[in-house]
Amino acid sequence: MANSERFQLGVRVLAVLAEEPGTMHTSASIAEVLKESAVMVRRSFLLLHKAGLIVQRKGPHGGAKLKVPPKQIGLGDVFQATAGDWLPVEDRAVAGLMKRVRQDAVEAMNEHSLAGVVKRLKKGK
C-alpha cells in the first residue's frame, strides 16, 4: 500500500473511531463502514497504536478506540504514523533539506485536526 493510501485509510479509520470515541470498534465493523478490507484496517490499527493515537484490546470485547481526543490529533500526527519513508534521497545535503521540508509539512498539516475532518464529513452527509 502506498504512503498516501495508508495516510488516507488512517484518517478514515480515526474518523470512524471519533464518531464514538469511548466505544471499542472491531476492525471488521470499521472495514464494513469504510468498505475496506479488515486486514488493511488491522494494519492501520497497528500503525496508529504504535503512534499512541489509539488503544487496542484483544478478545471477544476487543477492538480499538481513540486514546487522544479528536481535537488533539493533527493530520500531521496521522501522516507521521502512517507515511513511513518520505521521498528518500541519497545525497546528504538534499536529504537534510527534505527532512526540514517534511517537518514543515507535518506542522502545517497539524493546523487541521481530526475533529475538523469529522465535522466536514458530517456536513457532507
ROVEXKE-381022 format. One record per residue: x, y, z of N, C-alpha, C in turn; residue number from 1; residue in one letter. Coordinates in steps of 0.02 Angstrom, whole numbers, plus 50000, padded with zeros to 5 digits. Layout:
BEGIN
<<X Y Z> <X Y Z> <X Y Z> NUM 'A'>
...
END
This chain:
BEGIN
<<50043 49941 50000> <50000 50000 50000> <50045 50062 50000> 1 'M'>
<<50029 50109 49957> <50069 50171 49952> <50058 50215 50013> 2 'A'>
<<50108 50259 50025> <50104 50304 50082> <50039 50343 50085> 3 'N'>
<<50018 50371 50028> <49958 50412 50027> <49896 50370 50043> 4 'S'>
<<49895 50307 50022> <49839 50263 50038> <49837 50246 50112> 5 'E'>
<<49895 50234 50142> <49898 50219 50214> <49874 50280 50254> 6 'R'>
<<49896 50339 50232> <49875 50401 50266> <49800 50409 50261> 7 'F'>
<<49773 50402 50201> <49701 50410 50191> <49662 50360 50233> 8 'Q'>
<<49682 50297 50233> <49647 50247 50273> <49653 50263 50347> 9 'L'>
<<49712 50285 50369> <49721 50304 50440> <49673 50359 50461> 10 'G'>
<<49666 50410 50419> <49619 50465 50434> <49548 50438 50436> 11 'V'>
<<49530 50397 50388> <49461 50370 50386> <49446 50326 50446> 12 'R'>
<<49494 50284 50466> <49485 50241 50525> <49476 50284 50587> 13 'V'>
<<49519 50334 50596> <49514 50378 50654> <49448 50416 50654> 14 'L'>
<<49424 50435 50595> <49360 50471 50591> <49303 50427 50616> 15 'A'>
<<49304 50363 50598> <49253 50317 50622> <49258 50310 50698> 16 'V'>
<<49318 50303 50724> <49328 50297 50796> <49305 50361 50832> 17 'L'>
<<49315 50418 50801> <49297 50482 50831> <49222 50492 50836> 18 'A'>
<<49184 50456 50795> <49111 50461 50798> <49085 50438 50867> 19 'E'>
<<49118 50388 50895> <49101 50362 50962> <49167 50349 50998> 20 'E'>
<<49198 50403 51023> <49267 50397 51050> <49276 50351 51110> 21 'P'>
<<49224 50338 51148> <49231 50294 51206> <49216 50222 51193> 22 'G'>
<<49196 50205 51132> <49175 50138 51114> <49230 50100 51078> 23 'T'>
<<49236 50036 51095> <49283 49993 51059> <49252 49973 50993> 24 'M'>
<<49290 49977 50939> <49267 49959 50872> <49312 49904 50845> 25 'H'>
<<49282 49852 50818> <49322 49799 50788> <49345 49819 50719> 26 'T'>
<<49398 49787 50696> <49422 49800 50628> <49368 49781 50577> 27 'S'>
<<49331 49728 50592> <49278 49706 50546> <49223 49758 50540> 28 'A'>
<<49203 49788 50596> <49149 49838 50593> <49172 49901 50557> 29 'S'>
<<49234 49921 50568> <49260 49980 50533> <49268 49965 50459> 30 'I'>
<<49292 49905 50443> <49301 49885 50373> <49234 49887 50336> 31 'A'>
<<49182 49865 50370> <49115 49866 50340> <49092 49937 50326> 32 'E'>
<<49101 49982 50374> <49081 50052 50365> <49120 50084 50308> 33 'V'>
<<49185 50070 50305> <49229 50102 50256> <49231 50065 50189> 34 'L'>
<<49201 50006 50188> <49204 49963 50128> <49277 49949 50109> 35 'K'>
<<49314 49929 50160> <49385 49912 50154> <49396 49841 50180> 36 'E'>
<<49454 49816 50169> <49474 49751 50195> <49488 49756 50270> 37 'S'>
<<49463 49708 50309> <49476 49706 50381> <49551 49699 50394> 38 'A'>
<<49586 49665 50350> <49659 49657 50357> <49692 49726 50352> 39 'V'>
<<49671 49766 50305> <49701 49833 50297> <49685 49877 50357> 40 'M'>
<<49625 49871 50384> <49606 49909 50443> <49649 49888 50502> 41 'V'>
<<49661 49823 50510> <49704 49799 50565> <49775 49825 50556> 42 'R'>
<<49800 49828 50495> <49867 49856 50484> <49868 49930 50503> 43 'R'>
<<49815 49964 50487> <49810 50035 50507> <49808 50041 50583> 44 'S'>
<<49770 49996 50616> <49768 49995 50689> <49839 49990 50718> 45 'F'>
<<49880 49947 50689> <49948 49938 50715> <49988 50002 50712> 46 'L'>
<<49984 50036 50655> <50021 50099 50647> <49996 50153 50694> 47 'L'>
<<49930 50158 50699> <49900 50210 50742> <49913 50195 50816> 48 'L'>
<<49913 50131 50834> <49928 50112 50903> <50001 50127 50920> 49 'H'>
<<50046 50110 50875> <50117 50123 50885> <50130 50197 50895> 50 'K'>
<<50091 50240 50861> <50099 50312 50867> <50064 50341 50929> 51 'A'>
<<50028 50298 50966> <49995 50321 51027> <49929 50357 51015> 52 'G'>
<<49899 50347 50956> <49837 50381 50941> <49775 50340 50960> 53 'L'>
<<49783 50273 50964> <49727 50229 50982> <49749 50179 51035> 54 'I'>
<<49700 50151 51068> <49709 50096 51116> <49679 50034 51084> 55 'V'>
<<49714 49978 51089> <49688 49915 51062> <49679 49865 51119> 56 'Q'>
<<49628 49822 51110> <49617 49769 51159> <49597 49707 51119> 57 'R'>
<<49627 49650 51136> <49611 49587 51103> <49555 49552 51140> 58 'K'>
<<49525 49503 51107> <49474 49462 51139> <49404 49477 51114> 59 'G'>
<<49354 49444 51144> <49286 49449 51120> <49256 49520 51125> 60 'P'>
<<49280 49559 51172> <49255 49628 51179> <49310 49677 51159> 61 'H'>
<<49354 49654 51117> <49411 49694 51096> <49396 49740 51038> 62 'G'>
<<49448 49770 51014> <49444 49817 50959> <49491 49875 50971> 63 'G'>
<<49470 49933 50948> <49512 49993 50957> <49467 50052 50972> 64 'A'>
<<49496 50101 51007> <49462 50164 51019> <49516 50218 51023> 65 'K'>
<<49494 50280 51019> <49541 50336 51022> <49574 50339 51090> 66 'L'>
<<49638 50354 51091> <49675 50365 51153> <49678 50440 51168> 67 'K'>
<<49673 50479 51115> <49680 50552 51119> <49615 50582 51091> 68 'V'>
<<49590 50637 51121> <49531 50670 51094> <49542 50692 51022> 69 'P'>
<<49489 50690 50980> <49496 50709 50909> <49525 50779 50898> 70 'P'>
<<49511 50825 50943> <49538 50893 50935> <49614 50895 50944> 71 'K'>
<<49641 50845 50977> <49713 50843 50990> <49752 50802 50939> 72 'Q'>
<<49717 50771 50892> <49750 50732 50840> <49755 50774 50777> 73 'I'>
<<49815 50794 50760> <49825 50833 50699> <49835 50786 50640> 74 'G'>
<<49819 50812 50581> <49829 50771 50521> <49903 50755 50511> 75 'L'>
<<49947 50799 50534> <50018 50785 50531> <50037 50726 50574> 76 'G'>
<<50004 50719 50632> <50016 50661 50676> <49997 50596 50640> 77 'D'>
<<49941 50598 50604> <49919 50539 50567> <49968 50525 50510> 78 'V'>
<<49990 50578 50477> <50039 50570 50423> <50102 50536 50448> 79 'F'>
<<50128 50561 50504> <50190 50532 50532> <50179 50459 50552> 80 'Q'>
<<50120 50443 50578> <50106 50375 50599> <50101 50327 50541> 81 'A'>
<<50079 50350 50483> <50063 50305 50428> <50109 50310 50367> 82 'T'>
<<50146 50364 50360> <50180 50377 50297> <50243 50336 50285> 83 'A'>
<<50278 50318 50338> <50341 50283 50327> <50393 50329 50296> 84 'G'>
<<50438 50303 50254> <50488 50345 50222> <50454 50393 50174> 85 'D'>
<<50481 50454 50173> <50451 50506 50131> <50505 50534 50086> 86 'W'>
<<50498 50522 50023> <50546 50547 49973> <50619 50534 49993> 87 'L'>
<<50638 50472 50000> <50707 50457 50020> <50756 50482 49966> 88 'P'>
<<50809 50513 49990> <50860 50541 49946> <50928 50520 49971> 89 'V'>
<<50973 50501 49926> <51039 50477 49947> <51087 50535 49962> 90 'E'>
<<51082 50590 49927> <51126 50647 49938> <51113 50676 50007> 91 'D'>
<<51166 50681 50049> <51158 50703 50118> <51131 50774 50123> 92 'R'>
<<51155 50819 50081> <51133 50888 50084> <51058 50893 50066> 93 'A'>
<<51039 50858 50014> <50969 50859 49994> <50926 50822 50046> 94 'V'>
<<50952 50768 50074> <50915 50730 50124> <50901 50774 50185> 95 'A'>
<<50949 50815 50206> <50938 50861 50262> <50884 50912 50246> 96 'G'>
<<50885 50937 50186> <50834 50985 50165> <50765 50951 50164> 97 'L'>
<<50762 50891 50138> <50698 50855 50135> <50670 50840 50205> 98 'M'>
<<50715 50828 50252> <50694 50817 50321> <50659 50880 50348> 99 'K'>
<<50688 50938 50334> <50658 51001 50356> <50592 51014 50320> 100 'R'>
<<50589 50998 50256> <50528 51007 50217> <50472 50963 50246> 101 'V'>
<<50490 50901 50262> <50440 50856 50292> <50415 50883 50358> 102 'R'>
<<50460 50908 50400> <50440 50935 50465> <50394 50995 50455> 103 'Q'>
<<50410 51038 50407> <50367 51096 50393> <50298 51072 50370> 104 'D'>
<<50297 51020 50329> <50233 50994 50304> <50192 50965 50361> 105 'A'>
<<50224 50928 50406> <50189 50899 50463> <50160 50954 50507> 106 'V'>
<<50199 51006 50520> <50175 51062 50560> <50115 51096 50527> 107 'E'>
<<50118 51105 50462> <50062 51135 50426> <50000 51090 50429> 108 'A'>
<<50010 51025 50422> <49955 50978 50425> <49924 50976 50495> 109 'M'>
<<49964 50987 50546> <49939 50986 50614> <49896 51047 50631> 110 'N'>
<<49892 51094 50586> <49847 51151 50595> <49774 51128 50585> 111 'E'>
<<49766 51067 50560> <49700 51039 50548> <49694 50975 50590> 112 'H'>
<<49639 50970 50628> <49631 50913 50674> <49582 50862 50647> 113 'S'>
<<49583 50804 50679> <49536 50751 50663> <49465 50776 50676> 114 'L'>
<<49455 50816 50727> <49389 50843 50742> <49363 50883 50683> 115 'A'>
<<49406 50921 50651> <49386 50959 50591> <49367 50914 50534> 116 'G'>
<<49403 50859 50525> <49387 50811 50473> <49318 50781 50485> 117 'V'>
<<49305 50761 50547> <49241 50730 50565> <49184 50780 50553> 118 'V'>
<<49195 50842 50570> <49145 50895 50560> <49129 50902 50486> 119 'K'>
<<49181 50902 50444> <49170 50908 50371> <49135 50847 50343> 120 'R'>
<<49152 50788 50369> <49119 50727 50346> <49045 50729 50363> 121 'L'>
<<49027 50754 50421> <48957 50758 50442> <48919 50807 50396> 122 'K'>
<<48952 50862 50377> <48920 50910 50332> <48906 50880 50264> 123 'K'>
<<48951 50836 50243> <48945 50805 50177> <48890 50752 50173> 124 'G'>
<<48865 50730 50230> <48814 50677 50230> <48745 50705 50217> 125 'K'>
END
